């Protein structure tokens, strides 16, 4: 997997969550591969610190970042940014199933945050599950309607897979106006003009 494909993924740096919160009570999910943790044993500050350190290493030392993220999740199993960033590490390693699992965890414990949903959608897209990816991108936009990276990813996939719908024109208009780069803005204008009546 090349760096350009991964550039669309979103790291979540530590404790920063959008309205809706990051928290999840310990009894709402099973621990899976991680050590079971009671509410009193959670060390949220340590998990946030380790996640921040890992985010700084993810591009240059992914193995070390993975180790730090696992430590973060042992400190606080419900630390959504650690799950999200571990998913990014797995995706860079080509482990789509494992990445999807981590993004799903992050989605559950960060219900108001679009990034894990966008990353999960990207993983589904890479796995060739276009319909599921489109649906998941759309779900991210339901959580955070103005999330430009998700709009760009969804519009790109809709155009590439010839699955445009009534929303596509709106996304192209938004990207043409405020796309993250000039390349995105030019692409959106070209695609919008091709679809003009």
C-alpha positions in Angstrom: 0.0 0.0 0.0 1.5 3.3 -1.0 1.8 6.5 1.1 -0.6 8.4 -1.2 -3.4 6.0 -0.5 -2.8 6.2 3.3 -2.6 10.0 3.2 -6.4 10.1 3.4 -6.4 8.4 6.8 -7.0 10.5 9.8 -5.0 10.1 13.0 -6.6 11.1 16.2 -4.0 12.7 18.4 -4.9 12.0 22.0 -7.8 13.0 24.0 -9.4 15.5 21.6 -13.0 14.4 21.0 -15.8 16.2 19.3 -19.2 16.8 21.0 -20.7 13.5 21.8 -17.7 12.4 23.7 -15.2 9.5 23.5 -16.3 7.6 26.6 -18.0 4.3 26.7 -18.9 2.4 29.8 -16.9 -0.8 30.4 -20.0 -3.0 30.4 -21.1 -2.1 26.8 -18.6 -4.1 24.9 -16.3 -7.1 25.3 -12.6 -6.7 25.6 -11.7 -8.8 22.7 -7.9 -9.3 22.4 -7.1 -6.8 25.2 -6.9 -7.3 28.9 -10.2 -6.8 30.7 -10.3 -3.6 32.6 -12.7 -2.5 35.3 -13.8 1.2 35.4 -11.5 1.9 38.3 -8.4 0.4 36.6 -8.6 2.6 33.6 -5.7 5.1 33.3 -7.1 7.6 30.7 -4.2 10.0 31.1 -1.6 7.3 30.4 -3.5 6.1 27.4 -3.7 9.7 26.0 0.0 10.3 26.6 1.0 7.0 24.9 -1.4 7.6 22.0 0.1 11.1 21.4 3.6 9.6 21.5 2.6 6.9 19.0 1.0 9.4 16.6 4.3 11.2 16.4 6.0 7.9 15.4 3.4 6.3 13.1 5.1 7.4 9.9 8.7 6.9 10.8 8.6 4.0 13.3 5.4 2.1 12.9 6.5 -0.9 15.0 7.2 1.3 17.9 4.0 3.2 17.4 2.1 -0.1 17.4 3.7 -1.1 20.7 2.8 2.2 22.3 -0.8 2.0 21.1 -1.1 -1.5 22.6 0.2 -0.2 25.9 -2.3 2.7 25.7 -5.1 0.2 25.2 -3.9 -1.9 28.1 -4.1 1.3 30.2 -7.5 2.2 28.9 -9.3 -0.2 26.6 -11.9 2.4 25.8 -9.5 5.1 24.5 -10.9 5.6 21.0 -7.9 7.5 19.5 -5.6 4.6 20.3 -8.0 2.2 18.5 -8.2 4.5 15.6 -4.5 5.0 15.3 -3.8 1.3 15.7 -6.2 0.8 12.8 -4.0 3.2 10.7 -0.9 1.1 11.6 -2.7 -2.1 10.6 -3.9 -0.6 7.4 -0.4 0.5 6.5 0.7 -3.2 7.0 -2.1 -4.3 4.7 -4.0 -6.0 7.5 -7.5 -4.9 6.4 -9.5 -7.1 8.7 -7.5 -6.0 11.8 -7.7 -2.4 10.7 -11.5 -2.6 10.3 -11.8 -4.1 13.8 -9.9 -1.2 15.3 -11.8 1.4 13.4 -15.0 -0.2 14.5 -13.9 -0.1 18.2 -13.0 3.6 17.7 -16.3 4.3 16.1 -18.2 2.8 19.0 -16.2 4.7 21.7 -16.1 8.0 19.8 -19.7 8.3 18.6 -19.5 12.0 17.8 -16.2 11.7 15.8 -16.2 11.3 12.0 -12.6 10.1 11.6 -13.0 6.4 12.6 -16.0 6.1 10.3 -14.1 7.7 7.5 -11.1 5.4 8.1 -13.4 2.3 8.3 -15.0 3.4 5.0 -11.6 3.7 3.4 -10.7 0.2 4.6 -13.9 -1.2 3.1 -13.1 0.6 -0.1 -9.7 -1.0 -0.3 -11.3 -4.4 0.4 -13.5 -3.9 -2.7 -16.7 -3.4 -0.7 -17.8 -0.3 -2.6 -21.5 -0.3 -1.4 -20.5 -0.7 2.2 -17.8 2.0 1.8 -20.2 4.5 0.4 -22.7 3.7 3.1 -20.0 4.2 5.8 -18.8 7.4 4.3 -22.4 8.7 4.3 -22.7 7.6 8.0 -19.6 9.7 8.8 -21.3 12.7 7.2 -24.4 12.1 9.2 -22.3 12.4 12.4 -20.4 15.5 11.1 -22.1 16.9 7.9 -19.3 19.4 7.0 -16.3 17.0 7.3 -14.5 17.9 4.2 -12.1 14.8 4.0 -15.1 12.5 4.1 -16.9 14.5 1.5 -13.9 14.3 -0.7 -13.5 10.6 -0.2 -17.2 9.8 -0.8 -17.5 12.0 -3.9 -14.3 10.4 -5.3 -15.6 6.9 -4.8 -19.1 7.8 -6.1 -17.5 9.2 -9.3 -15.0 6.5 -9.8 -17.5 3.7 -9.3 -20.3 5.4 -11.3 -22.6 5.5 -8.3 -23.4 9.1 -8.1 -26.7 10.2 -6.5 -28.5 13.4 -5.5 -25.9 14.2 -2.9 -22.9 14.1 -5.2 -23.6 17.5 -6.8 -23.6 19.1 -3.3 -20.3 17.4 -2.4 -18.7 18.5 -5.6 -19.9 22.1 -5.0 -18.4 22.1 -1.5 -15.1 20.6 -2.6 -14.9 23.0 -5.5 -15.2 25.9 -3.0 -13.2 24.6 0.0 -11.3 21.5 -1.1 -8.2 20.8 1.0 -5.9 21.4 -2.0 -6.0 23.1 -5.3 -5.9 19.7 -6.9 -9.1 18.7 -5.0 -10.8 22.0 -6.0 -9.9 21.5 -9.7 -11.0 17.9 -9.7 -14.4 18.9 -8.2 -15.0 21.7 -10.7 -14.1 19.3 -13.6 -16.5 16.6 -12.4 -19.2 19.1 -11.6 -18.9 20.6 -15.1 -19.1 17.2 -16.7 -22.4 16.6 -15.0 -23.9 20.0 -15.8 -27.2 19.8 -17.8 
